[in-house]
Amino acid sequence: MSKRDYYDVLGVSKSAAGDEIKKAYRKKAKELHPDRNADNPDAEAQFKEANEAYEVLKDAEKKAAYDRFGHAAFEGGMGGGGGRGPGFGGGNADFSSAFSDVFDDLFGDFMGGGRGGGRRAARGSDLRYNLRVSLEEAFSGVQKSIKVPTTVACSECNGTGAEGGAEPTTCPTCSGMGKVRAQQGFFTVERTCPTCSGLGQIIDNPCKKCGGQGRVERDRALNVNIPAGVETGTRIRLAGEGEAGMRGGPPGDLYIFVEVRDHEIFERDSVNIYCRVPVSMAKAALGGSVEVPTIDGGRGRIQIPAGSQSGRQMRLRGKGMPALRGGGVGDMFIELAVETPVNLTARQKELLQEFEELGENNNPETKSFFSSVKSFWDGITG
């Protein structure tokens, strides 16, 4: 039976580029794989036919020969594939080559990279440091000195992991690829090289100080600039200040997580500051002024209107927290807490009793409340 045109097999035109050809083959390989077509006796033959077409068309020289001479280009040993066509002349080695291209595309990133060499030296781990600051420090910004337990490049081997700083040698098992392949039926299975653990290099004489890792444990002292306006949960990234990488690999990053401590006077809500200020019953009734602290260490004076009740708020504009990375400043809100007097003298009690008897119309909220209560009870009894 005559062979089908390779372009027809893959469903592409003669002008198709390499990426288009590979994409078409990947689609065919998935559709026709025998494991997915157990009820189709022709699936294996069609699968091999698609592989044979791709083995030719993916190679620029073979493709050019096929475009000029057709299937005759590979008959009689012309194409290195034997009389049975490319990919099936004396085994399935060419099939492995063809399908491994698709395997790299599908799983290369997951396995640690595609073709073209072993993995890069392992990057160091990122580190987290929890830093607590006061509300005053969050207001003005501060520089903090911290000590971080981490790993740094070994000074004896300059981070190479080899005694005396010698360069590692290419792994003989994987030839520097960092991975080895094994043929299992129609599939090429790729695994991390067991000799070099995927690094593509080995160390013949490991450094005695770091044991061949190229890094040692040490506490590092760092100065961290905390910007004004930070809040609990703010994350600051220090690039390259994490753990050193294995055998000269790039370092990780250090992440500073900020926590702002609670304040005994102020309460924060985003960029606004709240302060609960107690005032006497007399001052709340008669009115007056009171001096209050501000987060910047200064003082502010507010006027209390006569007849003020607990919970009343007054605003000091621009006396709140700065917004992180600019964006203005919040306000400060003063909340009044009218304080009931305690430890009264006999004379004070007498005066309050007199005021109570004469002050029937001085408590409108009380009068309104009990009027509503009376209506409620009357409604129930009625």
C-alpha positions in Angstrom: 0.0 0.0 0.0 1.4 3.4 -1.0 2.3 5.8 1.8 0.2 8.8 2.5 1.6 12.3 2.0 3.4 13.4 5.2 1.7 16.8 5.1 -1.7 15.1 4.8 -0.9 12.8 7.7 -0.3 15.8 10.0 -2.9 18.0 8.4 -0.6 20.9 7.5 0.3 22.6 4.3 3.8 22.5 2.7 4.4 26.1 3.7 3.9 25.3 7.4 6.6 26.5 9.8 8.3 24.3 12.3 6.1 25.4 15.2 3.0 24.7 13.3 4.2 21.2 12.4 5.1 20.5 16.0 1.7 21.7 17.2 -0.1 19.5 14.6 2.0 16.5 15.6 1.3 17.0 19.3 -2.4 17.1 18.6 -2.2 13.9 16.5 -0.1 12.1 19.1 -2.7 12.8 21.8 -5.6 11.7 19.5 -4.0 8.5 18.2 -2.0 7.2 21.1 -2.9 3.5 21.5 -3.5 3.8 25.2 -6.4 6.2 24.5 -7.8 4.1 21.6 -8.0 0.6 22.9 -11.1 -0.1 20.8 -9.4 1.0 17.6 -7.1 -1.7 16.1 -5.6 0.8 13.6 -4.6 3.4 16.2 -1.1 2.1 16.7 -0.4 2.1 12.9 -1.8 5.6 12.6 0.2 6.7 15.6 3.4 5.4 14.0 2.5 7.0 10.7 2.1 10.4 12.4 5.5 9.9 14.1 7.1 8.9 10.9 5.8 12.1 9.2 6.9 14.3 12.0 10.4 12.7 12.1 10.9 13.9 8.6 9.2 17.3 8.6 10.7 18.5 11.8 14.2 18.2 10.3 15.0 21.0 7.8 17.3 18.8 5.6 14.9 15.8 5.6 12.0 18.1 4.9 13.8 19.7 1.9 14.6 16.2 0.6 11.0 15.1 1.0 9.7 18.2 -0.7 11.9 17.5 -3.7 11.8 13.7 -4.0 8.9 12.6 -1.9 9.0 9.2 -0.2 11.7 8.1 -2.6 14.2 10.3 -0.8 14.2 7.8 2.1 14.1 4.6 0.2 17.2 2.4 -0.2 19.1 4.0 2.7 18.9 7.6 1.3 17.4 9.0 4.5 19.1 6.9 7.2 15.7 5.3 8.0 16.0 2.1 6.0 13.5 0.6 3.6 10.7 0.9 6.3 10.8 4.7 6.3 12.2 7.1 8.8 11.8 6.2 12.4 11.3 2.4 12.0 14.5 1.2 10.4 15.9 -1.2 12.9 14.2 -0.2 16.1 12.4 2.8 17.6 15.3 5.1 18.4 14.1 7.8 16.0 10.6 7.5 17.5 12.1 8.3 20.9 13.8 11.4 19.4 10.5 12.6 17.8 8.3 12.1 20.8 10.8 13.5 23.2 10.4 16.9 21.5 6.7 16.8 22.5 7.6 15.5 25.9 9.9 18.4 26.5 7.1 20.8 25.5 4.5 19.2 27.7 6.6 18.4 30.8 9.9 20.2 30.4 9.1 23.0 32.8 7.6 20.6 35.4 10.7 18.5 35.3 13.1 21.4 35.7 13.5 22.8 32.3 13.7 21.7 28.7 16.7 20.7 26.6 19.9 22.5 26.4 21.8 21.7 29.7 21.3 20.9 33.3 19.4 23.0 35.8 20.7 26.2 37.1 22.3 26.0 40.5 19.5 25.9 43.1 18.2 29.3 44.2 18.2 30.0 47.9 15.0 30.0 49.9 13.1 33.1 50.7 13.0 34.1 54.3 10.3 35.8 56.5 11.0 38.1 59.4 8.3 39.4 61.7 9.0 42.9 62.9 7.0 44.8 65.5 7.0 48.6 65.6 5.2 51.2 67.7 2.4 53.4 66.4 4.8 56.4 66.8 7.4 54.6 64.6 4.7 53.8 62.0 3.8 57.5 62.0 7.2 58.9 61.4 9.1 55.9 59.8 12.1 54.4 61.3 15.3 52.4 60.6 15.5 49.1 62.4 18.6 46.9 62.9 17.7 43.2 62.8 19.5 39.9 63.0 18.4 37.2 60.6 19.4 33.6 60.9 20.2 32.5 57.4 22.8 30.9 55.1 25.6 32.7 53.3 28.1 31.7 50.7 31.0 29.7 52.1 34.1 31.8 52.3 36.4 28.8 52.0 35.2 27.7 48.6 33.7 30.9 47.4 30.3 29.2 47.2 31.3 26.5 44.7 31.1 23.7 47.3 34.5 22.3 46.1 37.7 22.4 48.2 39.8 25.4 47.4 37.1 26.9 45.2 37.7 24.5 42.4 35.0 24.4 39.7 32.6 21.4 39.7 33.0 18.8 36.9 30.3 17.7 34.4 28.2 14.8 35.7 29.2 11.7 33.8 25.7 10.1 34.2 23.7 12.8 32.5 26.5 14.6 30.6 25.6 17.8 32.3 21.9 17.7 31.3 20.7 17.2 34.9 18.2 14.5 33.8 18.2 11.0 32.4 15.8 9.4 30.0 14.5 5.9 29.8 12.4 4.3 27.1 9.1 2.6 28.2 7.2 1.4 25.3 6.1 4.3 23.2 7.0 6.8 25.9 10.2 8.5 26.9 10.3 8.9 30.7 12.5 11.6 32.0 13.8 11.7 35.5 16.1 13.9 37.6 19.7 12.5 37.4 20.4 10.5 40.6 24.1 11.2 40.5 24.0 15.0 40.5 20.4 15.6 41.8 19.6 17.5 38.6 22.5 20.1 38.9 24.4 18.7 35.9 27.6 18.9 37.9 29.4 17.0 40.6 32.1 17.8 43.1 35.0 15.4 43.4 36.5 17.0 46.5 33.8 18.7 48.6 34.7 21.7 50.8 35.2 20.6 54.4 33.7 23.7 55.8 30.3 23.6 54.1 30.2 19.9 53.1 29.9 20.6 49.4 26.8 22.8 49.8 28.6 26.1 49.0 26.9 27.8 52.0 27.1 28.0 55.7 24.6 29.0 58.5 25.2 32.5 60.0 23.3 35.3 61.6 23.2 38.4 59.4 22.8 42.0 60.7 20.7 44.2 58.4 19.3 47.7 58.6 15.7 47.9 57.4 14.0 51.2 56.5 10.4 51.2 57.7 8.5 53.8 55.7 6.0 56.2 57.4 2.4 54.9 57.2 3.0 51.2 57.5 0.2 49.1 58.8 0.0 45.6 60.3 0.4 43.2 57.4 2.6 45.5 55.4 5.2 43.4 53.5 8.7 44.8 52.7 10.8 42.8 50.2 14.6 42.9 50.4 15.8 41.3 47.1 18.8 39.0 47.4 18.8 39.1 51.2 17.4 35.6 51.7 19.3 32.3 51.9 22.3 31.8 49.7 21.8 29.3 46.8 23.4 25.9 46.7 26.8 25.8 45.0 26.8 29.4 43.9 23.1 29.6 43.0 21.3 33.0 43.3 20.1 34.0 46.8 16.5 34.2 47.8 14.7 37.2 49.1 13.9 38.4 52.6 10.3 39.5 53.4 9.7 41.8 56.4 6.2 41.5 57.7 5.3 44.5 59.9 3.1 44.4 62.9 2.1 47.7 64.5 1.6 47.4 68.3 -1.5 48.7 70.0 -1.3 52.1 71.6 -2.5 53.0 75.1 -4.1 56.3 74.0 -4.8 56.1 70.3 -6.7 53.6 68.1 -5.9 53.5 64.4 -8.3 52.8 61.5 -6.4 53.0 58.3 -5.1 56.6 58.1 -7.4 58.0 60.8 -6.6 58.1 64.5 -9.3 57.9 67.3 -8.9 59.1 70.8 -11.5 58.6 73.6 -11.3 61.7 75.9 -13.2 61.6 79.3 -14.8 64.9 80.3 -16.6 65.8 83.5 -20.4 66.0 83.7 -20.2 69.7 84.5 -18.0 70.5 81.5 -20.2 68.5 79.2 -23.2 70.3 80.5 -21.7 73.8 80.5 -19.3 73.6 77.7 -15.6 74.5 77.7 -12.3 73.5 76.1 -9.9 70.5 76.7 -6.4 69.8 75.6 -5.7 66.5 73.8 -2.5 64.8 72.6 -1.7 64.1 68.9 0.3 61.3 67.4 3.1 63.6 66.3 3.8 64.4 70.0 2.0 67.7 69.9 -1.1 69.1 71.6 -4.4 70.1 70.2 -7.3 72.0 71.9 -10.9 71.3 71.2 -14.1 73.2 72.2 -16.8 71.2 73.9 -20.3 72.5 73.1 -22.6 72.9 76.0 -24.9 69.9 76.5 -22.5 67.4 74.8 -23.3 63.7 75.3 -21.1 60.7 75.5 -20.1 59.4 72.1 -20.0 62.8 70.5 -17.1 63.1 68.0 -15.0 66.1 66.9 -12.4 66.1 64.2 -8.9 67.5 64.1 -8.0 67.6 60.4 -4.6 66.5 59.2 -3.7 65.0 62.6 -4.0 61.4 61.6 -1.5 58.9 60.0 0.3 59.5 56.7 -0.7 57.3 53.8 1.9 54.7 52.9 4.0 55.9 49.9 2.3 59.3 49.9 -1.3 60.1 49.3 -2.1 62.6 52.1 -2.7 62.4 55.8 -5.7 61.2 57.8 -7.6 63.0 60.5 -7.9 62.6 64.3 -11.3 62.0 65.8 -12.0 62.9 69.4 -14.8 60.9 71.1 -16.2 62.4 74.3 -16.9 60.1 77.3 -19.0 62.0 79.8 -17.9 60.8 83.3 -20.3 60.3 86.1 -18.8 61.8 89.4 -18.0 59.4 92.2 -16.9 59.8 95.8 -19.3 62.7 96.4 -19.3 64.7 99.6 -22.5 65.4 101.5 -22.7 68.9 100.0 -22.2 67.6 96.5 -24.9 65.1 96.9 -27.2 67.8 98.3 -26.6 70.0 95.3 -27.2 67.1 92.8 -30.4 66.2 94.6 -31.5 69.8 94.3 -30.6 69.9 90.6 -32.5 66.7 90.0 -35.6 68.1 91.6 -35.4 71.3 89.6 -34.1 69.9 86.4 -37.2 68.2 85.0 -36.7 69.8 81.5 -32.9 69.4 81.4 -32.8 65.8 80.3 -34.8 65.6 77.0 -33.5 62.2 76.0 -34.5 60.7 79.3 -38.0 62.3 79.0 -38.4 61.0 75.5 -37.3 57.5 76.3 -39.6 57.0 79.3 -42.5 58.6 77.3 -42.0 55.8 74.7 -41.8 53.2 77.5 -45.1 54.4 78.9 -46.7 54.1 75.5 -45.3 50.6 75.1 -46.7 49.4 78.4 -50.1 51.1 77.8 -50.3 49.3 74.4 -49.7 45.9 76.1 -52.2 46.4 79.0 -54.8 47.8 76.5 
